[in-house]
């Protein structure tokens, strides 16, 4: 049996896949020790961990970075570059702010060490590594309470010899992160920051995964990484920084699988959980980026291009200094949670607003077991409404509108601001709170189609099962795309990466996918282009044509300049069977629906989703209720159930 587990800020979601279908489950997260929620969920599902192939989306690395709770790390670089991570790029978050607030440094100066020794831009050694520096490192480590070391030397991606010399003298009990192993690419600051973060959270991820393996002892343990694939637990422990989008990546992988199944290749994904909302654009395939960052520090590894905002079901309502109502980004989290959870929360959240307005029926039980207290939500919003001079229900409605405007802005950012018209796409919404806001968001963006997929409330956990086992490899070599003479150089570069992949993923049968970072000569940034086997014949023509088309899509123009190939990228994929959604039994016999009141709408029917069969159809207003989520079908929409159980919504024009 395969079990997908996604640990979120509020809930931990479970999807069990076995021969006869799926089972879904949800428990409150335990942020102090995420493994406790996993153990609880496995127990409540009545499973024996020893029988499970467990695929996990972990927030351990992400939370450690966001909360700055990583281990003390020694950063070693070249002499006179000790302040590399402190200085950074010197870019301004607010361009016209004359007195910007100083950023808190990620690392103290005394934790940065410069060593003598230099590799030049051709990969040649021009200055020997100083043996005294090696002794100084040993003394420094003996005196300090360091748990990890990050080594980032100039041009190590061309010649890693000096980094290897340093690694040889480091104590075995330390977590060592070498830049040529973490990110074999140019751009010193981004490579250094990524290498440092890998060391900063590495011991925490390593201990967590070892504890999970020891306490649960599953048959196999895999972890979802930021590029949308899964890796073995020991590989994940060594590449901890690659897990920063572990959970959200699962949702996007599942979204692509549903899109392929339903024939919808253009999707805007909308994942609203308890703490945050993640949005992304799928135009045939999800976009990848190497320009991600977390908490203001770059992570230059390949990752799915997902935009996150602090707007979730647990986002708290507050009033600013000007007396205006605001929502988020602070969240109630799992403890105490929204007021209606009855766990000590006193500040109303978006979930409280949906419950008070009737969009979540008062009879609903979160996760199938947790009762909600509408009276508590009413009292909290009465207090909140008094601050802004309106009634409780009006205040709740205002909170919903504010949150939806934040989420619509995020969807515009990944579509309109990148040259895509949302009306050409289908909105695929999921997450525990996604269905409550889907219709309103689609209307704001002039979209006419929505998919509310199977397992919508635990969809990222579903993506854990749909993810391929894969590894990401890259190497910077600047090549001119001038003629077919570059074919041999490119083939040699990819051959090196394939050998590296085979060495790192021993015993596995691999297939390879190739991509190339390209730019016009003189540009500082790149566009990543797919490289196909058929391109080997007319490499120059095909890649240039594909690059210029992508450049026009992104920037609206092309240039009459030479084109450069900068960094070769390779994805090594392990062949595996795809997860398929079982067909629903086709019958139109649906039990009598219940009714409840929705503020501003009136008496509304609501249906239990597990009782809906293929072919069932209804018009809004209506509520579709299940254990892990609720869909608010507003008046302008019609819904029907497809053969796999996905709810397909169409706007009535």
Beta strands, then each sheet from edge to edge (+ up, - down):
strand 1: 2-7
strand 2: 11-18
strand 3: 21-28
strand 4: 53-57
strand 5: 73-78
strand 6: 112-115
strand 7: 118-119
strand 8: 125-127
strand 9: 148-151
strand 10: 175-178
strand 11: 220-224
strand 12: 230-232
strand 13: 266-272
strand 14: 277-283
strand 15: 288-289
strand 16: 292-294
strand 17: 297-299
strand 18: 303-304
strand 19: 307-309
strand 20: 315-319
strand 21: 325-331
strand 22: 365-366
strand 23: 370-371
strand 24: 426-430
strand 25: 449-452
strand 26: 470-480
strand 27: 510-520
strand 28: 527-531
strand 29: 563-574
strand 30: 594-598
strand 31: 602-608
strand 32: 617-619
strand 33: 622-625
strand 34: 630-633
strand 35: 637-641
strand 36: 647-651
sheet 1: 3+ 2- 1+ 4+ 11+ 12-
sheet 2: 6+ 5+ 9+ 10+
sheet 3: 7+ 8-
sheet 4: 19+ 14- 13+ 24+ 25+ 36- 35+ 32-
sheet 5: 15+ 18-
sheet 6: 16+ 17-
sheet 7: 20+ 21-
sheet 8: 22+ 23-
sheet 9: 26+ 29- 27+ 28-
sheet 10: 30+ 31- 33- 34+
end
